[in-house]
Protein backbone atom coordinates (compact mmCIF):
# COMPACT_ATOMS: atom_id res chain seq x y z
CA UNK A 1 0.00 0.00 0.00
CA UNK A 2 1.30 3.44 -0.93
CA UNK A 3 0.07 6.67 0.61
CA UNK A 4 1.04 10.23 -0.26
CA UNK A 5 1.06 12.31 2.91
CA UNK A 6 0.52 15.62 1.19
CA UNK A 7 -2.52 14.52 -0.82
CA UNK A 8 -5.62 16.38 0.32
CA UNK A 9 -9.23 15.19 -0.08
CA UNK A 10 -11.27 17.23 -2.53
CA UNK A 11 -14.08 19.41 -1.18
CA UNK A 12 -17.51 18.67 -2.60
CA UNK A 13 -20.26 21.17 -3.25
CA UNK A 14 -21.60 20.39 0.21
CA UNK A 15 -18.29 21.30 1.79
CA UNK A 16 -15.20 19.39 3.02
CA UNK A 17 -16.65 16.03 4.00
CA UNK A 18 -13.59 14.95 5.96
CA UNK A 19 -13.99 17.79 8.45
CA UNK A 20 -17.62 16.80 9.05
CA UNK A 21 -17.06 13.06 9.46
CA UNK A 22 -17.73 11.37 12.76
CA UNK A 23 -15.87 8.51 14.34
CA UNK A 24 -16.52 4.99 15.55
CA UNK A 25 -15.39 2.72 18.36
CA UNK A 26 -12.53 1.20 16.36
CA UNK A 27 -11.11 4.61 15.40
CA UNK A 28 -11.53 5.95 18.93
CA UNK A 29 -9.75 2.92 20.36
CA UNK A 30 -6.87 3.33 17.93
CA UNK A 31 -6.66 7.04 18.76
CA UNK A 32 -6.56 6.35 22.51
CA UNK A 33 -3.71 3.91 21.99
CA UNK A 34 -1.81 6.44 19.87
CA UNK A 35 -2.31 9.15 22.50
CA UNK A 36 -1.12 6.82 25.26
CA UNK A 37 1.92 5.78 23.25
CA UNK A 38 2.77 9.43 22.59
CA UNK A 39 2.46 10.24 26.31
CA UNK A 40 4.85 7.40 27.14
CA UNK A 41 7.28 8.55 24.46
CA UNK A 42 7.29 12.15 25.66
CA UNK A 43 7.11 11.60 29.43
CA UNK A 44 8.42 8.09 30.11
CA UNK A 45 9.37 6.35 32.28
CA UNK A 46 5.84 6.92 33.56
CA UNK A 47 3.33 4.98 35.67
CA UNK A 48 -0.12 3.93 34.53
CA UNK A 49 -1.71 6.27 37.07
CA UNK A 50 0.28 9.17 35.64
CA UNK A 51 -0.78 8.16 32.13
CA UNK A 52 -4.43 8.21 33.18
CA UNK A 53 -4.00 11.78 34.49
CA UNK A 54 -2.14 12.90 31.35
CA UNK A 55 -4.59 11.43 28.85
CA UNK A 56 -7.88 11.74 30.72
CA UNK A 57 -8.54 8.03 30.14
CA UNK A 58 -9.71 5.70 32.90
CA UNK A 59 -7.19 3.56 34.75
CA UNK A 60 -8.91 0.47 33.32
CA UNK A 61 -8.52 1.79 29.77
CA UNK A 62 -4.85 2.62 30.39
CA UNK A 63 -4.29 -0.87 31.82
CA UNK A 64 -5.77 -2.46 28.70
CA UNK A 65 -3.82 -0.23 26.34
CA UNK A 66 -0.47 -0.69 28.08
CA UNK A 67 -1.00 -4.46 28.21
CA UNK A 68 -1.47 -4.47 24.43
CA UNK A 69 1.57 -2.26 23.92
CA UNK A 70 3.67 -4.52 26.15
CA UNK A 71 2.49 -7.57 24.21
CA UNK A 72 3.44 -5.86 20.94
CA UNK A 73 6.84 -4.93 22.47
CA UNK A 74 6.29 -1.24 21.67
CA UNK A 75 6.87 -0.36 25.32
CA UNK A 76 8.84 -1.95 28.16
CA UNK A 77 8.50 -2.03 31.92
CA UNK A 78 11.20 0.11 33.49
CA UNK A 79 11.35 -0.21 37.26
CA UNK A 80 8.93 0.88 39.94
CA UNK A 81 8.13 3.94 42.00
CA UNK A 82 7.05 3.90 45.66
CA UNK A 83 4.31 6.12 46.98
CA UNK A 84 3.08 6.77 50.50
CA UNK A 85 0.49 3.97 50.33
CA UNK A 86 -0.18 0.78 48.41
CA UNK A 87 1.98 -1.39 46.17
CA UNK A 88 4.89 0.02 44.17
CA UNK A 89 3.73 1.29 40.76
CA UNK A 90 5.44 -0.08 37.66
CA UNK A 91 6.76 2.42 35.15
CA UNK A 92 6.66 1.97 31.40
CA UNK A 93 8.90 3.40 28.70
CA UNK A 94 9.15 3.34 24.91
CA UNK A 95 11.01 0.34 23.48
CA UNK A 96 13.46 1.76 20.92
CA UNK A 97 13.61 -1.66 19.25
CA UNK A 98 9.83 -1.95 19.08
CA UNK A 99 9.58 -0.49 15.59
CA UNK A 100 11.83 0.94 12.89
CA UNK A 101 11.31 3.00 9.78
CA UNK A 102 13.33 4.13 6.78
CA UNK A 103 13.76 7.76 5.83
CA UNK A 104 14.90 8.79 2.36
CA UNK A 105 15.76 12.35 1.35
CA UNK A 106 16.25 13.29 -2.28
CA UNK A 107 17.60 16.77 -2.96
CA UNK A 108 19.43 18.63 -5.71
CA UNK A 109 22.86 18.02 -4.18
CA UNK A 110 22.58 14.72 -2.29
CA UNK A 111 20.56 11.62 -1.49
CA UNK A 112 20.42 10.22 2.06
CA UNK A 113 18.92 7.08 3.61
CA UNK A 114 18.50 6.53 7.36
CA UNK A 115 17.08 3.74 9.49
CA UNK A 116 15.47 5.21 12.61
CA UNK A 117 14.30 3.42 15.75
CA UNK A 118 11.17 4.26 17.73
CA UNK A 119 13.08 6.65 20.00
CA UNK A 120 14.06 8.73 16.97
CA UNK A 121 17.69 7.56 17.01
CA UNK A 122 19.42 6.97 13.68
CA UNK A 123 20.68 3.37 13.66
CA UNK A 124 22.27 3.45 10.21
CA UNK A 125 22.91 6.04 7.52
CA UNK A 126 24.08 6.14 3.92
CA UNK A 127 24.52 9.34 1.93
CA UNK A 128 25.91 10.32 -1.43
CA UNK A 129 26.86 13.84 -2.41
CA UNK A 130 25.70 14.04 -6.02
CA UNK A 131 24.57 17.12 -7.89
CA UNK A 132 21.23 16.87 -9.68
CA UNK A 133 20.90 13.09 -9.49
CA UNK A 134 18.49 11.73 -12.10
CA UNK A 135 15.67 9.30 -11.27
CA UNK A 136 17.51 6.17 -12.41
CA UNK A 137 20.53 6.92 -10.24
CA UNK A 138 18.30 7.70 -7.23
CA UNK A 139 16.38 4.43 -7.62
CA UNK A 140 19.62 2.42 -7.87
CA UNK A 141 21.09 4.11 -4.80
CA UNK A 142 17.94 3.48 -2.78
CA UNK A 143 17.69 -0.21 -3.62
CA UNK A 144 21.34 -0.89 -2.88
CA UNK A 145 21.46 1.37 0.16
CA UNK A 146 18.47 -0.20 1.90
CA UNK A 147 19.98 -3.68 1.60
CA UNK A 148 23.34 -2.49 2.94
CA UNK A 149 21.86 -0.56 5.87
CA UNK A 150 19.63 -3.44 6.95
CA UNK A 151 22.63 -5.76 6.96
CA UNK A 152 24.84 -3.25 8.78
CA UNK A 153 22.29 -2.31 11.44
CA UNK A 154 20.98 -5.86 11.91
CA UNK A 155 17.46 -4.50 12.03
CA UNK A 156 14.83 -7.18 11.52
CA UNK A 157 12.94 -6.21 8.32
CA UNK A 158 9.75 -7.52 9.94
CA UNK A 159 9.94 -4.61 12.40
CA UNK A 160 10.02 -1.98 9.65
CA UNK A 161 6.65 -0.22 9.57
CA UNK A 162 7.13 2.11 6.64
CA UNK A 163 9.29 4.21 4.33
CA UNK A 164 9.12 7.98 4.44
CA UNK A 165 10.42 9.99 1.50
CA UNK A 166 11.33 13.68 1.81
CA UNK A 167 11.21 15.14 -1.68
CA UNK A 168 11.10 18.83 -2.67
CA UNK A 169 7.95 19.89 -4.49
CA UNK A 170 8.72 21.11 -8.01
CA UNK A 171 12.29 19.88 -7.59
CA UNK A 172 12.97 20.58 -11.26
CA UNK A 173 11.70 24.18 -11.18
CA UNK A 174 14.01 25.89 -8.70
CA UNK A 175 16.38 27.03 -11.44
CA UNK A 176 19.53 26.60 -9.36
CA UNK A 177 23.03 27.28 -10.73
CA UNK A 178 24.36 24.56 -13.07
CA UNK A 179 21.03 22.67 -13.12
CA UNK A 180 21.16 20.51 -16.29
CA UNK A 181 18.25 20.46 -18.77
CA UNK A 182 17.69 16.72 -18.25
CA UNK A 183 16.81 17.39 -14.60
CA UNK A 184 13.37 18.37 -15.89
CA UNK A 185 12.64 14.61 -16.17
CA UNK A 186 11.71 14.64 -12.46
CA UNK A 187 8.52 16.46 -13.40
CA UNK A 188 7.08 13.26 -14.88
CA UNK A 189 8.19 10.89 -12.08
CA UNK A 190 5.97 9.38 -9.38
CA UNK A 191 8.44 9.02 -6.51
CA UNK A 192 6.44 6.44 -4.56
CA UNK A 193 5.96 4.27 -7.66
CA UNK A 194 9.65 4.56 -8.47
CA UNK A 195 10.59 3.15 -5.06
CA UNK A 196 7.81 0.58 -4.70
CA UNK A 197 8.69 -3.09 -4.59
CA UNK A 198 11.89 -2.70 -2.59
CA UNK A 199 10.15 -3.66 0.67
CA UNK A 200 6.55 -4.78 1.32
CA UNK A 201 5.73 -1.80 3.53
CA UNK A 202 3.83 1.49 2.97
CA UNK A 203 5.56 4.48 1.39
CA UNK A 204 4.74 8.03 2.49
CA UNK A 205 5.96 10.92 0.32
CA UNK A 206 6.24 14.40 1.80
CA UNK A 207 7.76 17.74 0.91
CA UNK A 208 11.26 17.93 2.41
CA UNK A 209 10.63 21.05 4.51
CA UNK A 210 7.34 19.61 5.77
CA UNK A 211 9.08 16.35 6.70
CA UNK A 212 11.77 18.24 8.62
CA UNK A 213 9.17 20.38 10.42
CA UNK A 214 7.03 17.35 11.32
CA UNK A 215 10.10 15.53 12.62
CA UNK A 216 10.99 18.58 14.72
CA UNK A 217 7.40 18.73 15.96
CA UNK A 218 7.41 15.08 17.10
CA UNK A 219 11.00 14.57 18.26
CA UNK A 220 12.65 17.99 18.55
CA UNK A 221 11.77 21.47 19.77
CA UNK A 222 8.10 20.73 19.11
CA UNK A 223 8.05 19.49 22.71
CA UNK A 224 8.83 23.09 23.72
CA UNK A 225 7.08 25.14 21.02
CA UNK A 226 3.52 24.31 19.97
CA UNK A 227 3.56 26.82 17.10
CA UNK A 228 6.63 27.50 15.00
CA UNK A 229 7.79 28.35 11.49
CA UNK A 230 10.54 26.10 10.17
CA UNK A 231 13.12 27.41 7.68
CA UNK A 232 14.98 24.66 5.79
CA UNK A 233 18.28 25.72 4.21
CA UNK A 234 19.47 23.11 1.71
CA UNK A 235 20.44 23.34 -1.97
CA UNK A 236 17.30 25.51 -2.16
CA UNK A 237 15.11 27.06 0.56
CA UNK A 238 11.92 25.67 2.06
CA UNK A 239 9.60 26.30 4.96
CA UNK A 240 7.00 24.58 7.09
CA UNK A 241 4.37 25.75 9.55
CA UNK A 242 3.30 24.05 12.79
CA UNK A 243 0.26 25.54 14.53
CA UNK A 244 -0.95 24.36 17.95
CA UNK A 245 1.00 21.12 17.67
CA UNK A 246 -0.24 20.25 14.16
CA UNK A 247 1.44 20.66 10.80
CA UNK A 248 -0.53 23.17 8.73
CA UNK A 249 -0.65 22.30 5.03
CA UNK A 250 -2.83 24.97 3.53
CA UNK A 251 -5.54 24.54 0.89
CA UNK A 252 -3.36 22.68 -1.62
CA UNK A 253 -0.64 21.37 0.69
CA UNK A 254 1.86 24.08 -0.19
CA UNK A 255 2.00 26.26 2.91
CA UNK A 256 5.38 27.56 4.07
CA UNK A 257 6.87 27.95 0.57
CA UNK A 258 9.17 30.79 1.63
CA UNK A 259 11.77 30.05 -1.03
CA UNK A 260 9.47 31.15 -3.84
CA UNK A 261 9.09 34.69 -2.49
CA UNK A 262 10.73 37.50 -4.44
CA UNK A 263 13.74 39.50 -3.29
CA UNK A 264 16.80 41.28 -4.65
CA UNK A 265 20.25 39.80 -4.55
CA UNK A 266 23.27 41.89 -3.38
CA UNK A 267 23.62 43.21 -6.96
CA UNK A 268 20.02 44.44 -6.94
CA UNK A 269 18.75 41.79 -9.36
CA UNK A 270 15.22 40.43 -8.81
CA UNK A 271 15.48 36.81 -7.70
CA UNK A 272 13.58 34.14 -5.84
CA UNK A 273 14.53 34.03 -2.17
CA UNK A 274 15.89 30.48 -2.61
CA UNK A 275 18.39 31.81 -5.16
CA UNK A 276 19.89 34.02 -2.44
CA UNK A 277 19.39 32.03 0.78
CA UNK A 278 20.61 28.54 -0.07
CA UNK A 279 23.69 26.39 -0.16
CA UNK A 280 23.62 26.64 -3.95
CA UNK A 281 23.89 30.42 -3.73
CA UNK A 282 26.71 30.18 -1.20
CA UNK A 283 28.62 27.61 -3.27
CA UNK A 284 28.19 29.79 -6.34
CA UNK A 285 29.62 32.84 -4.56
CA UNK A 286 32.57 30.77 -3.39
CA UNK A 287 33.13 29.32 -6.88
CA UNK A 288 33.30 32.84 -8.34
CA UNK A 289 36.21 33.49 -5.95
CA UNK A 290 37.93 30.22 -6.87
CA UNK A 291 36.71 28.01 -4.01
CA UNK A 292 35.36 24.64 -5.18
CA UNK A 293 33.01 23.66 -2.34
CA UNK A 294 30.43 20.93 -2.89
CA UNK A 295 29.80 19.56 0.62
CA UNK A 296 28.57 21.52 3.65
CA UNK A 297 31.32 20.36 6.01
CA UNK A 298 33.97 22.01 3.84
CA UNK A 299 32.51 25.43 4.64
CA UNK A 300 34.04 25.29 8.11
CA UNK A 301 37.54 24.61 6.74
CA UNK A 302 37.97 27.61 4.45
CA UNK A 303 40.73 30.18 4.91
CA UNK A 304 40.11 33.77 5.98
CA UNK A 305 39.11 35.09 2.52
CA UNK A 306 36.70 32.16 2.15
CA UNK A 307 35.23 32.87 5.56
CA UNK A 308 34.73 36.49 4.52
CA UNK A 309 32.58 35.27 1.60
CA UNK A 310 30.51 33.21 4.05
CA UNK A 311 30.08 36.27 6.27
CA UNK A 312 28.90 38.30 3.28
CA UNK A 313 26.44 35.51 2.37
CA UNK A 314 25.06 35.45 5.93
CA UNK A 315 24.53 39.22 5.78
CA UNK A 316 22.85 38.98 2.36
CA UNK A 317 20.68 36.10 3.60
CA UNK A 318 19.61 38.01 6.70
CA UNK A 319 18.76 41.03 4.56
CA UNK A 320 16.69 38.90 2.17
CA UNK A 321 14.93 36.92 4.91
CA UNK A 322 14.05 39.91 7.11
CA UNK A 323 10.89 41.03 5.23
CA UNK A 324 9.67 37.44 4.92
CA UNK A 325 10.06 36.80 8.64
CA UNK A 326 8.38 40.10 9.50
CA UNK A 327 5.43 38.85 7.44
CA UNK A 328 5.54 35.45 9.17
CA UNK A 329 5.44 37.16 12.56
CA UNK A 330 2.50 39.35 11.57
CA UNK A 331 0.46 36.72 9.75
CA UNK A 332 1.21 33.57 11.78
CA UNK A 333 2.43 34.79 15.19
CA UNK A 334 4.63 31.73 15.92
CA UNK A 335 6.36 31.11 19.22
CA UNK A 336 9.66 30.59 17.40
CA UNK A 337 11.32 30.49 14.01
CA UNK A 338 13.50 27.40 13.74
CA UNK A 339 16.30 27.09 11.19
CA UNK A 340 17.47 23.66 10.06
CA UNK A 341 18.86 21.89 7.04
CA UNK A 342 22.33 21.07 5.76
CA UNK A 343 24.02 24.34 6.68
CA UNK A 344 26.59 23.48 9.40
CA UNK A 345 25.39 24.26 12.93
CA UNK A 346 27.90 27.09 13.62
CA UNK A 347 26.71 28.87 10.47
CA UNK A 348 23.05 28.33 11.36
CA UNK A 349 23.77 29.91 14.74
CA UNK A 350 25.41 32.90 13.08
CA UNK A 351 22.52 33.34 10.65
CA UNK A 352 19.98 33.04 13.48
CA UNK A 353 21.85 35.59 15.58
CA UNK A 354 22.05 38.07 12.70
CA UNK A 355 18.34 37.64 11.99
CA UNK A 356 17.51 38.21 15.65
CA UNK A 357 19.49 41.45 15.54
CA UNK A 358 17.60 42.63 12.45
CA UNK A 359 14.18 41.56 13.77
CA UNK A 360 14.86 43.34 17.07
CA UNK A 361 14.46 46.62 15.16
CA UNK A 362 10.81 45.68 14.57
CA UNK A 363 9.94 45.17 18.25
CA UNK A 364 7.19 47.65 19.04
CA UNK A 365 6.48 48.27 15.36
CA UNK A 366 4.71 44.94 14.80
CA UNK A 367 2.53 43.02 17.30
CA UNK A 368 5.02 40.26 18.13
CA UNK A 369 8.52 39.06 17.21
CA UNK A 370 9.35 35.39 17.71
CA UNK A 371 12.71 34.10 18.82
CA UNK A 372 14.92 32.66 16.08
CA UNK A 373 17.02 29.60 16.87
CA UNK A 374 18.60 26.50 15.38
CA UNK A 375 16.34 23.46 15.10
CA UNK A 376 17.22 20.54 17.37
CA UNK A 377 17.42 17.86 14.72
CA UNK A 378 20.58 17.15 12.76
CA UNK A 379 21.45 18.16 9.20
CA UNK A 380 19.70 14.94 8.17
CA UNK A 381 16.43 16.50 9.36
CA UNK A 382 14.44 15.84 6.15
CA UNK A 383 15.50 12.17 6.07
CA UNK A 384 14.89 11.65 9.80
CA UNK A 385 11.63 13.58 9.58
CA UNK A 386 10.55 11.37 6.68
CA UNK A 387 11.23 8.28 8.78
CA UNK A 388 9.18 9.77 11.61
CA UNK A 389 6.30 10.22 9.15
CA UNK A 390 6.02 6.44 9.00
CA UNK A 391 5.70 6.32 12.81
CA UNK A 392 3.11 9.10 12.69
CA UNK A 393 1.08 7.27 10.06
CA UNK A 394 0.96 4.02 12.02
CA UNK A 395 1.54 4.72 15.71
CA UNK A 396 1.39 8.38 16.79
CA UNK A 397 -1.66 10.65 17.15
CA UNK A 398 -2.56 12.99 14.32
CA UNK A 399 -5.05 15.75 13.70
CA UNK A 400 -7.34 13.50 11.66
CA UNK A 401 -6.95 10.31 13.73
CA UNK A 402 -10.64 10.33 14.74
CA UNK A 403 -12.05 11.32 11.36
CA UNK A 404 -13.38 8.74 8.94
CA UNK A 405 -12.33 9.24 5.32
CA UNK A 406 -15.02 8.83 2.69
CA UNK A 407 -14.32 6.22 0.04
Residue, then its C-alpha position, 0 to 999 in steps of 0.5 A: x500500500x502506498x500513501x502520499x502524505x501531502x494529498x488532500x481530499x477534494x471538497x464537494x459542493x456540500x463542503x469538506x466532508x472529511x472535516x464533518x465526518x464522525x468517528x466509531x469505536x474502532x477509530x476511537x480505540x486506535x486514537x486512545x492507543x496512539x495518545x497513550x503511546x505518545x504520552x509514554x514517548x514524551x514523558x516516560x518512564x511513567x506509571x499507569x496512574x500518571x498516564x491516566x491523568x495525562x490522557x484523561x482516560x480511565x485507569x482500566x482503559x490505560x491498563x488495557x492499552x499498556x498491556x497491548x503495547x507490552x504484548x506488541x513490544x512497543x513499550x517496556x516495563x522500566x522499574x517501579x516507583x514507591x508512593x506513601x500507600x499501596x503497592x509500588x507502581x510499575x513504570x513503562x517506557x518506549x522500546x526503541x527496538x519496538x519499531x523501525x522506519x526508513x527515511x529517504x531524502x532526495x535533494x538537488x545536491x545529495x541523497x540520504x537514507x537513514x534507518x530510525x528506531x522508535x526513539x528517533x535515534x538513527x541506527x544506520x545512515x548512507x549518503x551520497x553527495x551528487x549534484x542533480x541526481x536523475x531518477x535512475x541513479x536515485x532508484x539504484x542508490x535506494x535499492x542498494x542502500x536499503x539492503x546495505x543498511x539493513x545488513x549493517x544495522x541488523x534490524x529485523x525487516x519484519x519490524x520496519x513499519x514504513x518508508x518515508x520519502x522527503x522530496x522537494x515539491x517542483x524539484x525541477x523548477x528551482x532554477x539553481x546554478x548549473x542545473x542541467x536540462x535533463x533534470x526536468x525529467x523529475x517532473x514526470x516521475x511518481x516518486x512512490x511508484x519509483x521506489x515501490x517493490x523494494x520492501x513490502x511496507x507502505x511508502x509516504x511521500x512528503x515535501x522535504x521542509x514539511x518532513x523536517x518540520x514534522x520531525x521537529x514537531x514530534x522529536x525535537x523542539x516541538x516538545x517546547x514550542x507548539x507553534x513555530x515556522x521552520x526554515x529549511x536551508x538546503x540546496x534551495x530554501x523551504x519552509x514549514x508551519x506548525x500551529x498548535x502542535x499540528x502541521x498546517x498544510x494549507x488549501x493545496x498542501x503548499x504552505x510555508x513555501x518561503x523560497x518562492x518569495x521575491x527578493x533582490x540579490x546583493x547586486x540588486x537583481x530580482x530573484x527568488x529568495x531560494x536563489x539568495x538564501x541557499x547552499x547553492x547560492x553560497x557555493x556559487x559565490x565561493x566558486x566565483x572566488x575560486x573556491x570549489x566547495x560541494x559539501x557543507x562540512x567544507x565550509x568550516x575549513x575555508x581560509x580567511x578570505x573564504x570565511x569572509x565570503x561566508x560572512x557576506x552571504x550570511x549578511x545577504x541572507x539576513x537582509x533577504x529573509x528579514x521582510x519574509x520573517x516580519x510577514x511570518x510574525x505578523x500573519x502567523x504569530x509563531x512562538x519561534x522560528x527554527x532554522x534547520x537543514x544542511x548548513x553546518x550548525x555554527x553557520x546556522x547559529x550565526x545566521x539566526x543571531x544576525x536575523x535576531x538582531x535585524x528583527x529586534x528593530x521591529x519590536x514595538x512596530x509589529x505586534x510580536x517578534x518570535x525568537x529565532x534559533x537552530x532546530x534541534x534535529x541534525x542536518x539529516x532533518x528531512x531524512x529523519x523527519x521522513x522516517x518519523x512520518x512512518x511512525x506518525x502514520x501508524x503509531x502516533x496521534x494525528x489531527x485527523x486520527x478520529x475522522x473517517x475518510x469517505x471512500 
